[in-house]
C-alpha cells in the first residue's frame, strides 16, 4: 500500500500539484487527531483527500467522521475529495478542483 500511495503522490507532482501525505494510524502511539490537526494548520489547503483506508473500513467510521470534521474546522476553504485507490489520487483532486 505504501508503494501505491507513493506512486499516487508522484502522479500529483508530475502534474505540478504541490501535495503532502499525512498517513495516520500506522503507529499505535499515533495521536491521530493531533497529527491531522497539525497537518491541516500547517498551510492553506485547496483540497484534502480522505483515502479509502480510513473511509472504507466499518471499524474506522468514527475516525472517518473525525477526519471530515477536522478538515471542516482547520481547513474550511478546502475541497474534500475521496479517492477509491492511490492510483486515482489525481482524478479525485482534479474532480474537486475542476482541473482540465
N, C-alpha and C positions, 0 to 999 in steps of 0.2 A: 504494500500500500504506500509506503514512504516513497518508493521509486515512482509510482504513478503520480503522486502529489508533486514531486519534483519535476516531472515531465509537464504536468499541467501548469505549474508556475513558470517554467521555461517558455511555454507557449504564450503566456501573457507577456513576458519580457520580450519575446521575439516580435510581438505586435506593438511594442512601445508602451505597454501598460506597466506602470510602477506599482508593484504589488508586494505584499508581505503575507506570510502564513503565520497563523497562531494555532499551532497544534496543542490540544489540551487533553487531559485525561490519560496521558501515557505513563506518567509517574504517579504513584499512589499518594505521594505527598503534595501533589499539584493542587494549589488553591485555584480552581478553575475560574470562579467569578472574579477574583483579583487579577489573574493573568489576562483575562479577556478585557476587563475594565481598563487596565493599564495600556493594553494594545490599542483599544478604541480611543483613548485620550491622547495617545502619542502623536497624533497628527489629524488633519482633516481627511476624511474618507469620502470618496464619491460612491463607492459600492462596497458592501460587505457580503461575502458569500458564506452561507452556513452549509457545510458539507453533509453528505448523506451519512457519514459515520456517526454524527450526532442525531440527525433528523430521522433516520430510518430504523432506529432501534427502540422498541417498545420500552425497554428498561431505561432509556435515556430521555424519555419525554419531558421530565421535569427539567433536565439540563437544557434541552432544546428551547423550552419555554423561557428559561432564564436567559439564554443567549439572545434570543429575539428581544427581550425586554432590556437587556444591557445595551444592545445596539440602539434601540429607541432612546435610551437615556443618555448615552455617551456620544452617539454619532447620529443625532436626529435628522441630519441633512442627507445621510447616506441611503442610497437604494439598497434594498436587501434582496439578494439573489440566492437561488438554490440550484445546485448542480446535481446531476444524478451519478456522476463519476468524476474523478480527477481529470480524465481525458476531455471532458466537455466544460471545463472551467471557463475558458474564454467565451464560449457560447452563452453561458449563464450571465457573465458580466456584460457582454455585448447586448444581450436582450434587454437588460435593465437600463443600460446607459445609451441604448439606441445607437450603437456603433455600426457603421456600414460595413 
